[in-house]
Amino acid sequence: MNVRIDPRGTVRALYSEALDLTGLGRGRIDRASRVESDAAGCWWADLGPSGGPVLGPFGKRSEALAAEVSWLEGHRL
């Protein structure tokens, strides 16, 4: 889990239960993307809520999730 803290003390991370961030103060969770399947059973990572592209198609949901995390870590954190 990547956690970024800017000079003002603002913490940014992709939501995960791997690390309890509640000790850092009040949090806010924003939707950054959506991973969904289409009628053909292909998986897509829609990063539109973050101003990003639609990634895919992927044969497995896990592949779409990995691409989603990679894009968000590289562009939003």
N, C-alpha and C positions, 0 to 999 in steps of 0.2 A: 504494500500500500504506500503510495507516494503522498506525502503531506507537504504542502508549501505554506510558509509563513512569510508574509511581506513585511517591510519595515514598519508598517503601522500596527502590526500584530494580527492582521487578518489571516485566518487559516483557510486554506482551500485543499480539498481532497475529493476523490471519487468516493461516493458513499460505499461503505463496507462495514461489516460487523467485526472485521479483523482487529480493529483498534477502537477503544472507547474514547471518543473525543469530548464527551460531556464535561470532563474536568476542565476544558479550555474555555467554557462559557456557553452562552446561548448560541444555538446553531440554527442554520436555515438550510433547507434542502430544496434545490431547484432541479426540475427535469431538464436533463442535458441531451437526451436522445431517446430513441425507441428502437427495440429489436423485435421484429415481427416476421411471421412467415406469410408467403403469398399462396394463392390457390394451387400452385404447382408444387408446394412443399419446400420452396427455396427460402432462405433466411436473408433478411436485409437489416442493416443498421442505419437508421435514419437519424443523422446528426443535425437536422434542420433546426431544432430548438436551440442549438449552440452556434448556428450560423455556418454549419458544415455541410458536407455532401451526404448523399445516400451511398452507402458501401454495400457491395454485393453483386450478384447473388452468392450465397454460401450454401453448401450442402448440409452443414450442421449448425445448429444454434450456437454451439460453443465457439465455432469459428467466427460467427458474426459478433458474439460478445467480446472475443479477443480483439477483433478489429476495432470495435467500438472503444474499448479501453485504450488501445494504442493511440487512436486518433485523439481522444479526449486528453490523454496525458501529454501528447505532443503539441496540442493547440489550445487547450483551455486551462491547463494548470500552470 
